[in-house]
Amino acid sequence: MNLFEQLQARNLLAQCTAPEKMQELLNGSSVKFYVGFDPTADSLHVGHLVAVMFMAHLQRAGHYPVALFGGGTALVGDPSGKTDMRKMLTPQELAHNIACFREQVGRILDFAPEKGMVVNNGDWLCGLNYIEFLREIGVHFSVNRMLAAECYKARLETGLSFFELNYMIMQAYDFLHLRRTHGVVLQMGGDDQWSNVIAGVELNRRVDQAETYAMTWNLLLTSEGKKMGKTEKGAVWLDPARTSPYEFYQYFRNTADADVVTCMKMLTFVPLEEIADYAKLEGSAVNAAKERLAWEMTALIHGHEEADKAQAAAKSLFGGTGAGGSTPTTQIDADINIIDALTLTGLAKSKSEARRLIEQGGVLVDDTKVTDFAYTIEKASLPVMIKKGKKGYHQLTVDS
């Protein structure tokens, strides 16, 4: 199976320009390609992993990835999928976020000089002369066509600023600049970025009569069509300080049966032949596939040791023997009421929710069901595990 076919089989490839030429490119000698990441937070999240894995498959096949971090474009902000203008970040915040992104992407991609590279579009966008830019680049963009693009249409009802309208032009200029300076001929992005990606291809053709190409990947969606990578607490982050390795493991361990194979195809390097075997599993046997998915994902992001610890903690916790490793933990230095404990650990968002959970019989301290609102966890009994339903858990330990 060649690379193009493998991308299709893994449900990664959404659409591309010149499909026949694209197959020739991907299945031939090394091609320089780029993917852009706007550093709007200090960590990537699960939704970014499709992009990184797409790049990794190409790099493993001998192609040359360029990871572009948007120190310039993030000063404006991509309006795609947003109902309001994004928060403006300072250059200092962006520099910190880029450093975090660089470290996280570097766990999966090889940025040795002969293997790949990292660039910051702030290096060329922030120094542009506005009038010269408009004369050379802006003249090639039709406002009517831009407003018809999906990335802008959703914003027209709530208000699209001229500030944001520049985003597509700057992203297209990135492609022109990377082709001119580094020989990059392929841009890749999420399928919701198709309009922006195509704009770069057209700009290269109009300004330099250069032939370039574009490809998009499928977004990571559940079988119900919802975006994956979110929990009640928010996004599932790659930074262990934001989402612990155990929580990360449990997120994938709790993947819906219908989504396990899709996640394994799109987010892991597990061979397709093995995934096909997992796809045959039914009923409780699917848990084997979930455990494999959770371990592979945790090992990919946090390393084998953390993956082993998270898996051991999960098995001991749900086997009723307590948990260790990277189990979510809070330290306390005094006796605590169960309602306060539930809110302190985040197992309940409010005291009223905590009372409701207790009334419904959904709270256990170790293996004891709590039925009394006055139940107190004594300092002398620590450590203890508080369980909420089948999937919520938190360990209380003594503050030393």
N, C-alpha and C positions, 0 to 999 in steps of 0.2 A: 504494500500500500504506500503510495507516494505521499508527500507532505500535504498537498492540496486535498487529497482524499481523506487523509487522517484528520485534518481540521474539520472537514465536513462530518466525518464519522463521530467526532467528539462534540458535535453540535456547537462548535465555536464560530464557524464561518457564516456570516449573515448575507452580505452582498459585496460585490466588488466591481470595479470597472474592468472592461476588456477581459472577461473570464478566461478565454483561451490563452491570451498573453500572460495573464496572472499565473496560470498553471505552468507555463513555460518558465516564468521568472522563479517561482517558488521551487520548482523541481530541478532548476539549473544551478549555476554557480552562485557564489555569495552575492547577496543584494543588501544594500544599506536601506534600512527602514526606520521609521520613528513613530513613537507614541507619546502624546502629551499628557502630563498630569498637572493640574492646577493645585498648588499647595495651600488649600483653603483651611486645612487643619494640621495638627502636628502628628497625625498618623494616618496611614491608609486604612481602609476598612475592607470587609469581605467583598463588597461590590467591585473594588479595584482589582481583585485577584484574577478575574477573567482576562483583563488587559495584560497583566504580568505573565500569566500562563500562556497566552497567545504569543507573546514575545519569546518566552522560553522555548516553546516548540520550534519557532523559526530559528532561534539561536542554536538549538541542538542539531538542527538540520544544516548548519553551516552559514546561516545568514547573520548580518551584523546589526544589532539593535542600537538605536540611539534613543535614550530616555530623555525626553524634554520636560524640564520642570518649569512651570510658567511663572517665573518671577516677574515677568512683564504683564502677561495676560491676566494673572490673578489680581493685579492692581485694578483691573476693570471688572472681571467676573463674568463667567459664562451665564447667560440668561436661560439656557436650556433647562426645562423641567422646573423652573422656579416661577412663583407667582409674584414675588417681590425681588427688588434688587438685592444682590448679595452684600453682606457686610464688607466694608472697605478695610483692608488689612494694611498695616504699616510695612515698610521695607524690612524692618528688623524682625517682625513676626514672620514674614515670608522667608527670610533667610533661615530662621530656625526651623520652619516647617520643611523647607527643601532639604536641610541636613537630615531630618528625620526620615523623609521619603527616600532619600539616597541610601540610607542604611538599610531600610526595609526591602526595597527593590533589589539591593545588592545581595540579599540572602538567596535569591532565586536566579538572578542573572549575573553573568560574569562580565565585569567591566574592566578587565585587563585591556590595555591599549589595543591589542590585536583582536580582541573578542567583542568589544562594545564600548560605548561612551555615554557620558552624561553631559547635557548642556542646559543652560538657563536662558530662556528667551529674553529675560531682562537685560542681558548683555548687549543685545542689538536693538530691542524695542525701545528701551528707555532713553536712548541717545538719538532717536530719529528727529529730523527736522520736519515739523508738521506740514508745512506748505509743500516741501519736496515730496513727502510721503503721499500727500493727496494727489499731486501731479503725476507721480509715477505709478502709484498703486490704486488710489481711490477712484481714479477715472475708469477703471475696469469693472466697477461694481454697480449693478442696477439696484436701486433702493426698492423698486417694485418687486424684483425677484427675491431680494433679501427678506422683505416682509412676508412673502409667501412661504418662506421656509418654516418648518415645524418648530425650530428652536426659537423663532420670534413670534409666531402666530399666537401662542398661548398667552403671551405677555401683552398683546395689543389691547385686551379688554381692561387690564389693571394698570396699564401704563408702561411703555417701553421708553427708556431715556436714550438720548443721543449718545450718551456715554457708553451704554451697553451695545448700541448698534455697531460700535467699532470692533466688537469682539471677533466677529467673523472675518473682518478684514485683517486683523492682526494675526489670527490663526493661519489664514491663507498665506500671509507674508512669511510666517515661520517656515512653511514648506518651501517657498521660493528661496529663502535665505539658506536653508539646510541643503538644498540641491546645489546652489551656487558654491557654497563653501565646503561641503563635505560629500557631495555626490549622492545624497539621499534621493531615491526615486520612488519610494513607496511610503504612504502615510496610512496608519491604521487608527481606528477609533471605535467607540461603541456605536451601535446601530442608530441610536438617537442623535448621533453627531454627523449623520450622513451629509447634511447640507453644508456643514462647516468643512468636512473633509473634501467634498467635491469642489468647494470654492478654491482650495489650494491647488488642485489639479488644473482647474480652468485658468487660474492666475499664472501658473508656470507656462501654460500654452500661449496665453495672450501676450505676456511680457517677453518671454524668451523663446517662444515656439518650441518649448521643450516637452517631451513626452514623459509624463509621470503617471502614477497609478494610486488607487485608493482601495482600501478594504475595511470592512467593519465586522465586528464580532457581535454575536447575540448577547443580549443582556441576561444576567442571572435571574431567572424568574422561577417561581414555584409553578406547580401544575395548574394552579388557579390563576396564574397570570400576575401575581404580586411579586414585587422585588424582594429578593432574599437578602439576608444580612442584617436584619433588624430584630430586636427583642423588645420586651417591655421597658428595658433600661435604655434603649436606643440602638445605635449602630454597634455591630460586632467589629471591634478594632483589632489591628495587628499589633499594636503596642501593648505589652503585657501589663503595663501600669493602668491601662484603660479597660482592657478585657483580659482577665487572668488566663493563663494556659488551660486551667481546668474549665473555666466558663467557655473558652473557645472550643475545647474538646466537646463539652456537653452540648453546645449549640449544634454541632454536626452530628453528634450521637442522637440528638432528638429530631433529626431531619425526618420529614414525612416520608412514609414508604414510597409514595409515588415520585419523590424527588431525589432519592438516593442515587440512582444510576446516572441521572443528569448531572448531579454534583460531582460524582466520581469521574465522569467523562470530561467535564469542563475544568475542574479544579485540581486534578491530580495527574501524576504520570503513570498510574496503574495501567498496564497494558490492556488494550481493548478486548483481547481474548479473555482475560480474567474478569473484566467488567461484564462481558456477555454471560459468564457463568453466574455472577451475582444477580444478573437480571432475571434468572430463572427461579430464584428463591421466592417462596411465598410464606405468608403467615409469620410466625415468630422467627422463622429461619432468616428473615430479612435483617434481623438484629446483627447477624454476622457481617453483613454489608455495611451497616451503620457504624459498627465498631471499626471496621477497616477504613471507612471514610474519615471518621473522627481522628483516628491515629495518624493517617497519612497527612491530613490537613495540619494537625498540631505539630507533627514532625517537620513539615515543610516550613512552617512559620517560626516555631520555637525550638526546634531541634529534637532529636530522638529521645534524649533524656527526659525532657519535659513531657513529651508524648507518652512515654512509658509511665511516668509519675501520674499524669492525668488519668490514664487508663486504669492504673492500679487503684487510684483514689475513687474513681467512679464505680469500679467493681466492688470495692470494699464497702462503699457507702450504700449502694443499692442492694448489696448482699446482706446488709444489716449488721456489719461488723465494725462500723465506724469508718473514718476516712483520714487520709493523711495527704502527703504530697502538696499539691497546689490548691487544695480546697479553700474556697472563700472563707476568710477568718477575720474576726473582730476581737480585739482584746478589751477586757473590762477589769475594773479594780474594785468592784463592790457587787453585792447582790443586786439582781435586776428583775423587775416584773416582766412577765412574758409578753405583755402588750408593748412595753417599751423595747424589749429585745427584738420583737418583730419589726418595729419601725426603725430601730437603730441599724439593723442589718440590711434593711431594704427589702425584706421579704414581704412587708406590707407598706403601702405608701402613706397610710394614715392609721390612727388609732381605731377609727371606726372600721376600716378594712381588717385590721388585726382582730377585732372582736368578731367580725363576721366569719373570718377563717376559723376561729376557735369554735363558734357556734355550729359550723358546718362539719366539725370533726376533722379539719384538714391540717392540724398542727401537732407535731410530735417533738418531744425533747428526748433525744436518743430514740428509744423504742416505746416511750410512754406517751399515749395520746393525752393532750391537754384539753380539759373541759371547763376549767375554772379560770375566770378572768384574773383572779387574784394569785394565780400560780407564780411562784418566785423561783428563779434560778439562783441558787446560792453559790457564792464565790468558791466555797469549799468543794463543790461538786464539779468544778471545771477541770478539764475541758468537756463540753457537751456539744452535740450536733442538733441544731434545730432544723426540722424538715417541714416544708410546706407542700402538701400534695405529693405527687410522684416525682416532680422535677426540681422543686425548690429546696435549697439546703444552705446552711451557713453554720460555721463552727464558732463557738465562743470559747476563748481561752483566757487565762489569767494575764493581766498586764504586769509584766516583769520589769 
